[in-house]
Amino acid sequence: MMNLPPQDHLWLLLWNSFRAMVDQPIVLWFAWAWIIDICTGTFKSVFPNARTKLDSSVGLKGLFKHVSILMIVVTVYPFLDAIQFDAVGSALVIFYAAQYTLSIVENLGVMGLPIPSFITDNVEKLKEAADQNDQSKTHQELSSLNKKVDDIKKEGKNDERN
């Protein structure tokens, strides 16, 4: 028979991981980026060159998205830390913190605030790389579909001959 730790011990381990989360620099980065992105996103909608103006439905949708991501991080990170998968939890937090940081830079650009050129150049490079990746995937998918269509046409002609 296996000796399992008492249930109280598991909850205590999870609670300790949750409490230790506030001491992690990446979690603090994520939290500040989350707060600042919500603020800059709201302020951005007031500016005349914003793509979307201040709208309660857009704001609620964005707020729901932000709260959902916060809930994912707050629940998944301590759990992964408790089961010794803290590297995966850190990667998750870094991913969302980086996404929010890029969003903050974009929001500040829309508001017309001066952004250093080395930041805008790197953001543009990231966007171009993502666009090229999307275009190459689309091209590969179209080539694959065209090949399948050609194969079907050939099979149809071979069936007509027989």
C-alpha angles and dihedrals in degrees: 000000000000121000106228121190115252115271091242090061092057093051090047091052091051092045091051091050089050092050093046090055092082091061094057113102093213091054090051089049089051093048094050092044089050093052095043092047092054091049096045092044090054094045091046092061091062094059118095096236095054117124092222124033126219104297127163095217092052090045093050092048091051093045091050089052092049093048091047092054091046090052091049092052095043093050103034101041097059091043092052090046091051093053092046096255092116092137090062091047091050091050090052092051093045091050094054093041090053091048091052092046091054089047090052091052090049092048092050090050091052089050089056097244114150112259120192113257094236089061096046091045092053092046090051090050090052091050092048091049091050091048092049090049090051092047093049091050091049091048091050091049092049091048090050092049092048090052091051091049091050090049091051091049091050091050090050092052091047090051091051091053093051 
